[in-house]
Amino acid sequence: MKKGMVITIDGPAGAGKSTVSKLLASRLSFVCLDTGALYRAAAYQLKREGWNGAIEDIADPGRALKVSLKHDEGRVRVMVDGEEVSEKIRTEEIGLLASRISAVPKIREKLLPVQREMAEFGGVVAEGRDMGTVVFPDADVKFFLDASAEERAKRRYMEMTAKGEQVNRTDIKNDLLLRDRQDRERPIAPLVIPAGAVVVDSSNLSIPQVIDFMISVIERACPLR
């Protein structure tokens, strides 16, 4: 596989982008770039600093985002002011805050260079909500990973209960639908299917089936060298 490739995977919350991206990157010996984690990290920082919820407050050009990504032996660690927060940012509350602040132009402006820097030399699978449309519009291969709201809620419920969290499946589904609306209706870089992207509906597919299908698409687009 051509090592300089950039592969993007966009899609709604709970579609399995993170899991699929990590496994696909592993199969290809690429780096997995979870760009949504940057927005979660920014939301985590703002919440920790006592953000009052006012959009004009976070849009203040004087506010510094202390968010970065660190490439460490094949994995990407998410950092906030020197602290690794890769696990701490994986809550529904942080996810909703991240969806909200991702519509703020100043936030996107500050995080865009961080994302592109990680893919400067290719060999990257980048997942998020605007990877194939805004961040990497010239990506070698683009995917849009989707699933029904019911299936996404089921997966998220099983994931969270496996961690010992007390959650309600109906609440999870409602949160996902809210994030869908926020992501699709935001004026800046809304969630859409990128031009030229291959749509993958994973509602009735296992993760290995999704990975195998994506590998077949990539090999057709950029044959093994």
N, C-alpha and C positions, 0 to 999 in steps of 0.2 A: 504494500500500500504506500502511496506517495506520502512521505513524512511531512511535507509542508502543507498538507490539507487542513482546511477549516470546515468543520461540520456543525451545523446549527440544528437545535431541536427546540422549537417553540410549542406552546400549548397552554391550556388553562390550568389552574391550581388543581392538584390532586390527580393529574393524568399519568403520573409516574415518570415525569421527566428526569428527576434527580437519580432515581434508581437505574433507569434505562441509560442515561448519559454516562454514569459511572461504569456500568458493565460494558457498554459499547466502547468507551475509551480504553478500558482494560483489554478488550479483545484486540483493539488496534494498536495497543501500546502508545496511546495518546494521553494527553492531560485532559482531565474533565474540568471545565470551567463553569461553575454554578453561579451565573451572574445574578440570579435572584437573591443569592446569599448576600451580595453587596448591599442590596436595598434593605434586606432584613438586618444586616449589621448597622446600617445607617439608622434604621428605626430603633434598634437596640440602644445605640448611643444616645439618640434623642430622648428616649424614654428614661434612660439612666440619668440624663442631665435635667430631668424634670420638665420636659416639653409639655406645654399647656394645650397642645392640640391646634394651635393657630397656624394656618399655612403660611401666613406672612412672616411668622417668627422663624420658621425653618428656611424660608427663602432669603433671609438676611444674608447678604454677601459676606458679612463679617463673621458668620458662623463657620467654623472649620470642621470638616468631616475628617475624623481620624480613622478612616476605614482603609484597609489594604488586604491584598491577597498574597500569600506566601507559598511558593512552590517548594514542596518538601518531599523528596523521594517518591515522585509519582502522584502525590496527592496535593490538593490545594487547601491550605489552612486559611480560615477567615479571621482577620484580626481587627480589633477595635482598640486603638491607643496602646498597642503592644500586647494586648491580651487576646488569646485565642478564644473565639466565641462560637466556633463551628456548631456545637451542640446547643448552646444556650439560645440561639436565635430560632430554633425549630419549634416554636409554639404558635398556636392559632392567633393569639393576641398580636405577636410580632408580625405574623404574616399579614394580618389585616392592616396594621400600621404601615408595613412595607408597601402594600398595594396602594395605599392612600398617598404616601409621599413620592411614589414613583411617577406621579402625574405632575410633580413640581419641576419646572424646567431647570432651575438652579441645581437641584439635586442630581438630575440626569446629566447635566453639564459637567458636574464635578466627578461623577463616577464613570463616565464614558471612557476617558483616557486610561483608567485603571483596567477596564475590561479589555480594551484593544491592546494594551501593553502585554497582557498575558498571552495573546495570540499572535504576537509580532512575527514569530518564526514558524507559525503553523503547528501541525501536530496536535490539534485541539478539537474537542467536542464541547461546544458551548450551548448551554441550555438556559432558557428564560422565556420572556414574552415578546421581545422585539429583537431577537438575535439575527434572524434572517431578513428583517425589514430595515432596521436602523443601525445596529452595532456592526454586523458583518453582512451587508447587503450583497457582497460579491463572494460569499462563501461557496466552496466547491460543491457541497451537497446540503440541501435544506430539508428538514422534516417538520411536520406539524403533528404532534402527538395529542390525541384526544381520547375521550371516553365519556360515557353518559354520566350525568350528575349523580345518579343513584350508585353507579359502580365506583365513582371517585370517592363518594362519601363512605361507602363500605370499606374501601381500601384504607382511607385515612383513619376510620374508626378502629380497624384491626391493628394498624400501625401504632396508634396511640395507646390502646388498651394493652398491647404487648409490652409497652413501656411502663405499665402500671398506672396510667392516667385515668381518672374518672371522667368520662365524657359521654355525651348524649349524641346518638347518631343523627337525629333530626337536626340538632343544633349545628352539627358539623356540616350537614348538607346545606343548611341555610347560610352558613358562613361562606361555603364554597360558591354558592349562587351570588352572594353579595360581592365576593371578590371577582367573579366573572363579570358582573355588571360594571364594577369599578374599572377593571382592566380594559373592557371593550369600549367603555364610554369616555375614557379619559381623553382630553384633547391632544395630549402629547404622546406619540408612539403607542397608540392603542393596540390591543391584542387582535391581530388579524392573521390570516393565512398568508405567509410570504409568497411573493411571485416565484413560481418555479418549485415550490415546496411539494414534497410527497406527503400526503395526508395519511396518517396511520390511526385507525380507530382501534384502540386496544381493549374495548369493552369485553370482548369475548376471546382475547388472546392472552396467553401466558407471557411472562417476561422473556423467557428464552425464544418464544416464537417472534416476539417483536424485534429482539436483537438479531435473530437470523434473517428476518425480512430486511432490516436496515442494512445489514452486511451485504446482502445480495444487491440492494440498490446502489450502495457505495462501489461495489466491485464492478457493476455495469458502467457507472459514471467514470470511475478512475480505476481501471484494471490493475491487478497486481503487477508490480514491476520486477 
